[in-house]
Amino acid sequence: MDAVAIRLESLVRRFGDVTALEGITADFARGRITGLVGPDGAGKTTLLRLIAGLLAPSGGQLRVEGLDPTVEGDALRVRVGYMPQKFGLYEDLSVQENLNLYADLRGVLGPAREQRLARLLDFTDLTRFTSRRAGDLSGGMKQKLGLACALLGEPNVLLLDEPSVGVDPISRRELWRIVRELAAGGMTVLWSTSYLDEAELCDRVLLLQDGQLRFAGPPGELTARLEGRVVQIRAGGSHRKLLQRALRIPGVIDGVIQGQAIRLVLRDRISVPELSSLAADAGAHVLSVKPRFEDAFIDLLGGGPGGESSIARLMPQVAPGPFDEAVIRASELSKRFGNFVAADQISFAVRRGEVFGLLGPNGAGKSTTFKMLCGLLTPSAGRAAVLGIDLKSSASRARQQLGYMAQKFSLYGNLSVAQNLDFFSGVYGLKGRARTTKIAEMVAAFDLQRYLPDSSETLPLGFKQRLALACAIMHEPAVLFLDEPTSGVDPVTRREFWTHINGVVEKGVTVMVTTHFMDEAEYCDRLALVYRGQVIAAGTPDALKSQVANERQPEPSMEDAFIELVHRHDREAAHA
């Protein structure tokens, strides 16, 4: 059997005048996991669809398992499993009904059918949930069901397009365990991802940009180029302001926040910034740290977006108040759906000008808590208040004072970008010249001019997120709620988004955010970890990491802390 399962030779795909892929040449080894990474619009999904036989090349050659997908598609379909980016299952059908349907479509019949279904249910740990509607599954369970359906025909090649978007760290690790077992059995896996910590786990990576192949090889090969060029600055004071000052220095090409520290990628080994130039406090110090694949990714693309926010310049300074004033407050907040308790006596307070994060596994209750604090769900018990307004009695009044960006793209897909901006500015009470001026400011700040006549549902994901944020802040709210704001976007867009958030927080805006992206959690001043409807841990990112540090793992990541704190709670509950 040929050791190469997929071969691309000068592959080209055009859509009208747009070239989505240009001259891609690469081989994909059998029994290996290859990661596809790149900015939004790089061509990753187009490449997967070409390999699956859903698109025909405009030029070049493509062979999958020795077959041409364009002319031998019927023979190829039984050899390729494809899990698309958007949940492609039927949400009104149960888990079992979805599996039965896909078994029919893949021609899995007779005695082999029951054996195959039973094996996949056991493999994905879905046996207990066969009667549950697919639409009622958590994000992680939906992805497992999608994976099971893609595997029904026992394919030789598995194509996964962003399988872990919206999935919590525990479920992500479980997905990786499953896929590694498949690759160990000889299956060829292509895994498209915007999570670059996942790319580090792949045997090989293809990095695309603007339809061109920029790198192909083991991830460690690219990462090694940055040895000696990544540092961490640990200091007191405002880490947001420290990062902003660092990103103004020519020798710094990228930077992110890590708890109370900042991580910088340097242009070269001699570009370490002087602490005096950063106005860092007397106790600040610089440490050389091991580079990550994400650092190398940003470097190869020419650096990050910088630290200046065009949005922050437009936002007025929020009127000051007492530092310890609770702008958002949850007091023994509970929500029941029938006999199911989604949130159970949750309490915390968010101070003015703070970034507060809600973390938790899929189905833990964080989105329910979040929606109660936005006035979108009525609590069954307890009290939720924003800016002193009780959300149970005055939800409508409270919503006028806050900005809200939903987890799923919440704009109107059948309206153009211009129409969405016009509609939401009216919803938030903007009128006349003020309305026209604010829309123009948002268009310029988020670079939306070229997309104004386009339907919002056809926008690239990064611009969908820009538009959603623009609509959420047009009325200059003092409180901003962000539910999974950067889910699925590439690291460059994620940095741009957080540059804006950091900028408005420096203007006194209070931000509450939910996220499954653990590096994003590092940007928060404080976090609450919600599990089984309760807050099981709370504190700064560094404090949560310190709770799980030990001799074996002296410097755990935020993901390590998340997983260990959940597992620790389970162990304690089992012995209670």
Secondary structure as UniProt FT lines:
FT   STRAND          4..15
FT   TURN            16..17
FT   STRAND          18..29
FT   TURN            30..31
FT   STRAND          33..37
FT   TURN            40..41
FT   HELIX           44..52
FT   STRAND          59..64
FT   TURN            65..66
FT   TURN            69..71
FT   HELIX           73..77
FT   TURN            78..79
FT   STRAND          80..83
FT   TURN            91..92
FT   HELIX           95..105
FT   TURN            106..107
FT   HELIX           110..123
FT   TURN            124..125
FT   HELIX           127..129
FT   TURN            130..131
FT   HELIX           134..136
FT   HELIX           139..150
FT   TURN            151..153
FT   STRAND          157..161
FT   TURN            163..166
FT   HELIX           169..184
FT   TURN            185..186
FT   STRAND          188..192
FT   HELIX           196..199
FT   TURN            200..201
FT   STRAND          204..209
FT   TURN            210..211
FT   STRAND          212..217
FT   HELIX           219..223
FT   HELIX           224..226
FT   TURN            227..228
FT   STRAND          230..234
FT   HELIX           239..246
FT   TURN            247..248
FT   TURN            250..251
FT   STRAND          252..258
FT   TURN            259..260
FT   STRAND          261..266
FT   TURN            269..270
FT   HELIX           275..278
FT   TURN            282..283
FT   STRAND          285..288
FT   HELIX           293..300
FT   TURN            301..302
FT   HELIX           310..314
FT   TURN            323..324
FT   STRAND          326..337
FT   TURN            338..339
FT   STRAND          340..351
FT   TURN            352..353
FT   STRAND          355..359
FT   TURN            362..363
FT   HELIX           366..374
FT   STRAND          381..386
FT   TURN            387..388
FT   STRAND          389..390
FT   TURN            391..393
FT   HELIX           395..399
FT   TURN            400..401
FT   STRAND          402..405
FT   TURN            413..414
FT   HELIX           417..427
FT   TURN            428..429
FT   HELIX           432..445
FT   TURN            446..447
FT   HELIX           449..451
FT   TURN            452..453
FT   HELIX           456..458
FT   HELIX           461..473
FT   TURN            474..475
FT   STRAND          479..483
FT   TURN            485..488
FT   HELIX           491..506
FT   TURN            507..508
FT   STRAND          510..514
FT   HELIX           518..521
FT   TURN            522..523
FT   STRAND          526..531
FT   TURN            532..533
FT   STRAND          534..539
FT   HELIX           541..548
FT   HELIX           558..575
//
